[in-house]
Each structure stands twice: as C-alpha cells, then as structure tokens.
Amino acid sequence: MRRALIVLAALLVAACGGTTAAPAQKNSAGMDKVNAGVIAIVDTAPIHLGKAKGFFTEQNIDLTITPVAGGAASISGAVSGQFQFAFANTTSLLTAKQQGLDVKVVANGVASTGEQGKDFSAVLVKPDSPIKTAKDLAGKKISVNQLKNIGDTTVRASVRNAGGDPAGIEFVELAFPDAPAALQSGRVDAIWVVEPFVSQAISQGARAVAWNFADAAPDLTVAMYFTTGRTDAGLTKRFTAAMRESLEYADSHPDEVREVLKTYTKIAPDVIAKINLPKWPVEVNKASVQTVADLALADGVLKEKVDVSALVP
C-alpha cells in the first residue's frame, strides 16, 4: 500500500506538470492559508501545541492540521499539492527520495529519548515468553505496523546489537492497536509498538526485550516535517521558524504536551499521564538519518544508496 500511494503521488506530479512553486492562498485577514498533513499520534504534539500557542499566527500562517493515516498519505498528499507541509518517518522519506519524488525536510519531527527503558518505542513479549533479550528475537515472528519501514529496520538493529542474526525474523504487518491482542493470543512471538501502546501493553503484563529506536542510533531522528518544490520559499522559511519554536516549547513543557494530547488523540487521560514522551530537539540528527539509510540499504528496505544531504539540507 505504501509503495502504491507513493507511485500514485509521482503520477499526480507528472499530471500536474511538475512542482513549480505556487503562491499560498490568503484568509480574510491576509494570512497565508497552510494545510499540513499530520498523523494524530504522540509524536506530532509540537505542531498542535505550537498552533495553540500562536507560533504559526506570529508567522502570518493560518494553519490547518489535517489528520492522515500514515507517512504514505502524507507524502502523496504533499507531492500532489493537497498539503504544503506534512509529517513522515525517516524511512518513508528516504524511500520517497529514492523514487525521485520532490520532497525536502524543513524541520525536525520527533526523536528517540535514547534511553533504555524510557523510550516511546519498544519490542514486547508475553510475560512467560522464553524470549529474554533482543538476541532471542532471531528467527521469531514479530509484528510491525508497516513492512519494510523504520520498524523492521530498527528491530533488526536491536537484534544485531545483542549478538543475534536478524535474517530469519518473520515480520507480520499489524496496526499498532491490534498488536497487543495478537501477542496475547499467540499469533506472534513479539510486537513492535510505540506509545501509547507500549505503556498499555506493559500494564497488561507484556515485557520489553528491546528498545529499538534507542538501539539503532544515538538520539535517533524518527520522523521529520517536509515540503515540496510547490511551496513558496518564503512561506517555507516562516513555517520552519514556527515549527522550530513549537519543537523547543514542547520539549521543555512536557505537562502542556500531555494536555494537548487530549485535544487531538483518543488516548485515555490516565494513559497520557503515564506514557514515555519522545524528545523534540530542534535540529535533525543527520548522522542518525544516515544510519537509518545505511541499515535500510543493507536490509533491502532501500534498493540503492540515498543522498541524505539532498533530503535534509
């Protein structure tokens, strides 16, 4: 599905005659109207918080945040002109760049905390599972929310780091909300999930055997905000400024992050109070993006080497 949507985006670009920058539409107050395609998850709290705090208004931007199902929808929407800016994970953006799509990162999105036991992404097993460490995941059946993406790449990294061979892992595609039940029923040996599903599953007895984002690279950049050549350079500069302010504010105001999560997610308030929040550094960790690209290439997720500097200025 991801590849089909990205190919569709490429066809839409061809049909529209390329990616010539177009002026933004104005609202009645003369502000630039911007539509951003953003997944309604914990990771994207900064843009919601930044909108509520007025950081985009200060940049003369009338921001609409449109929920999307995932990175493929973000990329196809941005490339086709539906969104001026959007949010997608690092592997999805690397894949889009490899396929020749006109995407360029404008701001950091979300990062791993880098702390074992205190990150927002983990590989979990049943409490009585014989799997004790990441090494034991070799040859097992593990769920990920999307095949050939950042989940399986980073899970393989955890296994390698622990001295195991990830070649025989069988990855199964399951939506995050469905993964804990699949684990309990024995359909899979382990699940990869992110918050709030990490905390929910652990509260139900699941046990963490790997913190895959923390294992893959120090301070891993997990996702980023991006645009295309359709978007005016001046507007991009202002959006980036507002986004940077939003990231900095979110990273230093975790209590306000937990409050804004109640406004755009369906996570129960008692779960919001307990989840491990990610980090939101202002700067993209380019070294970690290169690490993901190299791992994805070695695992066959990417087919050829990607020029990371062309994606992340």
C-alpha positions as CSV (number, residue, x, y, z in Angstrom):
1,M,0.0,0.0,0.0
2,R,2.8,2.5,0.9
3,R,4.6,2.0,-2.4
4,A,1.3,2.2,-4.4
5,L,0.5,5.5,-2.8
6,I,4.0,6.9,-3.4
7,V,3.8,5.8,-7.1
8,L,0.4,7.5,-7.3
9,A,1.9,10.7,-6.0
10,A,4.6,10.5,-8.7
11,L,1.9,10.2,-11.3
12,L,0.0,13.1,-9.9
13,V,3.1,15.2,-10.1
14,A,3.5,14.3,-13.8
15,A,-0.2,15.1,-14.4
16,C,0.2,18.5,-12.8
17,G,3.2,19.4,-14.9
18,G,5.9,19.4,-12.2
19,T,6.4,21.1,-8.9
20,T,6.6,24.9,-9.7
21,A,6.2,26.9,-6.5
22,A,2.7,28.4,-6.2
23,P,1.7,31.4,-4.0
24,A,-0.3,30.5,-0.9
25,Q,-4.0,31.3,-0.6
26,K,-4.9,34.1,1.8
27,N,-7.6,34.1,4.5
28,S,-9.8,37.1,5.1
29,A,-7.1,38.7,7.4
30,G,-4.5,38.3,4.7
31,M,-2.7,35.4,6.4
32,D,-1.3,32.6,4.3
33,K,-3.5,29.5,4.5
34,V,-1.5,26.4,5.1
35,N,-2.7,22.8,5.2
36,A,-0.4,20.3,6.9
37,G,-0.9,16.6,6.7
38,V,-0.1,15.2,10.1
39,I,-0.6,11.8,11.8
40,A,-2.7,12.1,15.0
41,I,-0.1,10.5,17.3
42,V,2.0,11.4,20.3
43,D,4.9,12.3,18.0
44,T,3.1,15.3,16.5
45,A,2.2,17.1,19.7
46,P,4.5,20.0,19.0
47,I,2.7,21.2,15.9
48,H,-0.7,21.1,17.7
49,L,0.9,22.9,20.7
50,G,2.5,25.4,18.5
51,K,-0.8,26.2,16.8
52,A,-2.5,26.6,20.2
53,K,0.3,28.9,21.5
54,G,0.0,31.1,18.4
55,F,3.5,30.4,17.0
56,F,2.2,30.0,13.4
57,T,-0.1,33.0,13.7
58,E,3.0,35.0,14.6
59,Q,4.5,33.9,11.3
60,N,1.4,35.1,9.4
61,I,0.3,31.5,8.8
62,D,-3.3,30.3,9.2
63,L,-2.6,26.7,9.9
64,T,-5.0,23.8,9.3
65,I,-3.8,20.4,10.6
66,T,-5.3,17.6,8.6
67,P,-5.1,14.1,10.1
68,V,-3.6,11.4,7.8
69,A,-3.3,7.7,8.2
70,G,0.5,7.5,7.8
71,G,3.6,8.6,6.0
72,A,2.4,7.3,2.6
73,A,-0.7,9.5,2.8
74,S,1.4,12.5,3.9
75,I,3.9,12.1,1.0
76,S,1.2,11.5,-1.7
77,G,-0.8,14.5,-0.3
78,A,2.2,16.8,-0.3
79,V,3.5,15.8,-3.7
80,S,0.1,16.2,-5.3
81,G,-0.4,19.6,-3.8
82,Q,-3.0,18.8,-1.1
83,F,-0.6,19.7,1.7
84,Q,2.0,22.5,1.7
85,F,3.8,20.7,4.6
86,A,3.5,17.2,6.1
87,F,5.0,14.8,8.6
88,A,6.5,11.4,7.8
89,N,9.0,9.0,9.3
90,T,12.6,8.9,8.2
91,T,12.4,5.6,6.2
92,S,9.3,6.7,4.3
93,L,11.0,10.0,3.3
94,L,14.2,8.1,2.3
95,T,12.1,5.8,0.2
96,A,10.3,8.7,-1.5
97,K,13.6,10.4,-2.2
98,Q,15.0,7.2,-3.7
99,Q,11.9,7.0,-6.0
100,G,12.7,10.5,-7.3
101,L,9.9,12.3,-5.5
102,D,10.3,16.0,-4.8
103,V,10.5,16.0,-1.0
104,K,12.7,18.1,1.2
105,V,12.9,18.2,5.0
106,V,12.1,21.6,6.6
107,A,12.1,20.8,10.3
108,N,12.7,18.0,12.8
109,G,9.7,15.9,13.7
110,V,10.4,13.6,16.7
111,A,13.4,11.8,18.2
112,S,14.1,8.9,20.4
113,T,15.0,9.7,24.0
114,G,18.0,7.3,23.6
115,E,17.3,5.8,27.0
116,Q,16.8,2.1,27.5
117,G,13.6,1.5,29.4
118,K,12.4,5.1,28.9
119,D,11.8,5.5,25.2
120,F,8.5,5.7,23.3
121,S,9.2,2.6,21.2
122,A,9.8,-1.0,22.3
123,V,9.6,-4.6,21.3
124,L,7.4,-6.5,23.7
125,V,6.8,-10.2,24.5
126,K,4.4,-12.1,26.8
127,P,5.4,-12.3,30.5
128,D,6.1,-16.0,30.3
129,S,7.9,-15.9,26.9
130,P,11.2,-17.7,26.6
131,I,12.5,-14.6,24.8
132,K,14.7,-12.8,27.3
133,T,16.8,-10.5,25.2
134,A,16.8,-9.0,21.7
135,K,19.2,-11.7,20.7
136,D,16.4,-14.2,21.3
137,L,14.2,-12.5,18.7
138,A,16.2,-14.1,15.9
139,G,14.0,-16.4,13.9
140,K,10.8,-15.3,15.6
141,K,7.6,-13.8,14.3
142,I,7.3,-10.1,15.1
143,S,4.6,-7.6,14.3
144,V,5.3,-4.2,12.8
145,N,2.7,-1.6,11.7
146,Q,4.2,-1.4,8.2
147,L,6.5,-3.8,6.4
148,K,9.8,-2.5,5.0
149,N,9.9,0.6,7.1
150,I,11.5,2.0,10.2
151,G,10.1,-0.7,12.4
152,D,11.7,-3.7,10.9
153,T,14.9,-1.8,10.2
154,T,15.4,-0.7,13.8
155,V,14.2,-4.1,15.3
156,R,16.9,-5.8,13.2
157,A,19.4,-3.3,14.6
158,S,18.4,-4.3,18.1
159,V,19.0,-8.0,17.3
160,R,22.4,-7.3,15.7
161,N,23.5,-5.2,18.6
162,A,22.6,-8.0,21.0
163,G,24.7,-10.5,19.0
164,G,21.8,-12.2,17.1
165,D,21.2,-12.8,13.4
166,P,18.1,-10.9,12.2
167,A,18.0,-12.7,8.8
168,G,15.4,-15.2,9.9
169,I,12.9,-12.9,11.5
170,E,9.4,-13.1,10.1
171,F,7.8,-9.7,10.2
172,V,4.0,-9.5,10.1
173,E,2.1,-6.3,9.4
174,L,-0.4,-5.4,12.1
175,A,-1.8,-2.0,13.1
176,F,-0.5,-0.8,16.5
177,P,-3.9,-1.1,18.2
178,D,-4.2,-4.7,17.1
179,A,-0.8,-5.8,18.1
180,P,-1.2,-6.4,21.9
181,A,-4.2,-8.8,21.3
182,A,-2.2,-10.7,18.7
183,L,0.6,-11.1,21.2
184,Q,-1.7,-12.4,23.9
185,S,-3.4,-14.8,21.5
186,G,0.0,-16.2,20.4
187,R,-0.4,-15.1,16.7
188,V,3.1,-13.5,17.0
189,D,6.1,-14.0,19.3
190,A,6.7,-10.3,19.8
191,I,5.3,-7.0,18.9
192,W,6.9,-3.7,18.0
193,V,4.7,-0.8,19.2
194,V,5.1,2.9,20.1
195,E,3.3,4.9,22.8
196,P,0.6,4.8,24.0
197,F,0.6,1.1,23.1
198,V,3.9,0.5,24.9
199,S,2.5,1.6,28.2
200,Q,-0.9,-0.1,27.6
201,A,0.7,-3.5,26.8
202,I,3.1,-3.3,29.7
203,S,0.3,-2.5,32.1
204,Q,-1.4,-5.7,30.8
205,G,1.7,-7.8,31.6
206,A,3.8,-7.5,28.5
207,R,7.6,-7.3,28.9
208,A,10.1,-5.2,27.0
209,V,13.1,-7.1,25.4
210,A,14.3,-4.3,23.2
211,W,14.1,-0.5,22.9
212,N,14.7,-0.5,19.1
213,F,14.9,3.3,18.5
214,A,17.4,3.7,21.3
215,D,19.4,0.7,19.9
216,A,19.5,1.9,16.3
217,A,21.4,5.2,16.7
218,P,22.1,7.7,19.5
219,D,19.3,10.3,19.6
220,L,17.6,8.8,16.5
221,T,15.6,11.2,14.4
222,V,12.5,9.1,13.9
223,A,10.4,11.5,11.7
224,M,10.5,14.9,10.1
225,Y,8.4,17.7,8.6
226,F,8.8,18.2,4.9
227,T,7.6,20.1,1.8
228,T,8.0,20.0,-2.0
229,G,9.1,22.4,-4.7
230,R,5.5,23.5,-5.0
231,T,5.8,25.6,-1.8
232,D,7.0,29.2,-1.8
233,A,10.4,29.6,-0.3
234,G,9.4,32.5,1.9
235,L,6.4,30.5,3.3
236,T,8.7,27.6,3.9
237,K,11.1,29.8,5.9
238,R,8.2,31.0,8.1
239,F,6.7,27.6,8.6
240,T,10.1,26.3,9.6
241,A,10.6,29.1,12.1
242,A,7.2,28.4,13.7
243,M,7.9,24.6,13.8
244,R,11.3,25.1,15.5
245,E,9.7,27.3,18.1
246,S,7.0,24.6,18.6
247,L,9.6,21.8,19.0
248,E,11.6,23.8,21.5
249,Y,8.5,24.7,23.5
250,A,7.2,21.1,23.5
251,D,10.5,19.6,24.6
252,S,10.6,21.9,27.6
253,H,6.9,21.8,28.6
254,P,6.0,18.1,29.0
255,D,2.9,18.9,31.1
256,E,1.5,21.0,28.3
257,V,2.3,18.3,25.8
258,R,0.2,15.8,27.9
259,E,-2.6,18.3,28.0
260,V,-2.6,19.0,24.2
261,L,-2.6,15.2,23.5
262,K,-6.2,15.2,25.0
263,T,-7.3,17.5,22.2
264,Y,-6.4,15.5,19.1
265,T,-5.9,11.9,20.1
266,K,-8.2,9.3,21.7
267,I,-5.7,8.3,24.3
268,A,-7.3,7.9,27.7
269,P,-6.2,10.6,30.2
270,D,-4.9,8.1,32.7
271,V,-2.7,6.6,29.9
272,I,-1.5,10.0,28.8
273,A,-0.3,10.6,32.3
274,K,2.0,7.5,32.2
275,I,3.4,7.3,28.7
276,N,7.1,7.8,27.9
277,L,7.2,11.0,25.9
278,P,9.7,11.2,23.0
279,K,12.2,14.1,22.6
280,W,11.6,17.0,20.3
281,P,15.0,18.5,19.5
282,V,15.1,21.5,17.2
283,E,17.8,20.1,15.0
284,V,17.6,17.0,12.8
285,N,20.3,14.4,13.8
286,K,21.7,13.9,10.2
287,A,24.1,11.2,11.4
288,S,21.2,9.1,12.6
289,V,19.3,9.7,9.3
290,Q,22.4,8.4,7.5
291,T,22.5,5.4,9.9
292,V,18.9,4.5,9.1
293,A,19.6,4.9,5.4
294,D,22.6,2.5,5.6
295,L,20.7,0.0,7.7
296,A,17.7,0.1,5.3
297,L,20.0,-0.4,2.3
298,A,21.8,-3.4,4.0
299,D,18.4,-5.0,4.8
300,G,16.9,-4.4,1.4
301,V,14.3,-1.9,2.5
302,L,16.1,0.6,0.2
303,K,17.2,-0.6,-3.2
304,E,20.1,1.9,-3.6
305,K,22.1,4.5,-1.6
306,V,20.2,7.7,-0.9
307,D,21.9,11.1,-0.8
308,V,20.8,12.1,2.7
309,S,22.0,15.7,2.1
310,A,19.6,16.1,-0.7
311,L,16.7,15.2,1.6
312,V,17.9,17.0,4.8
313,P,19.5,20.4,3.8
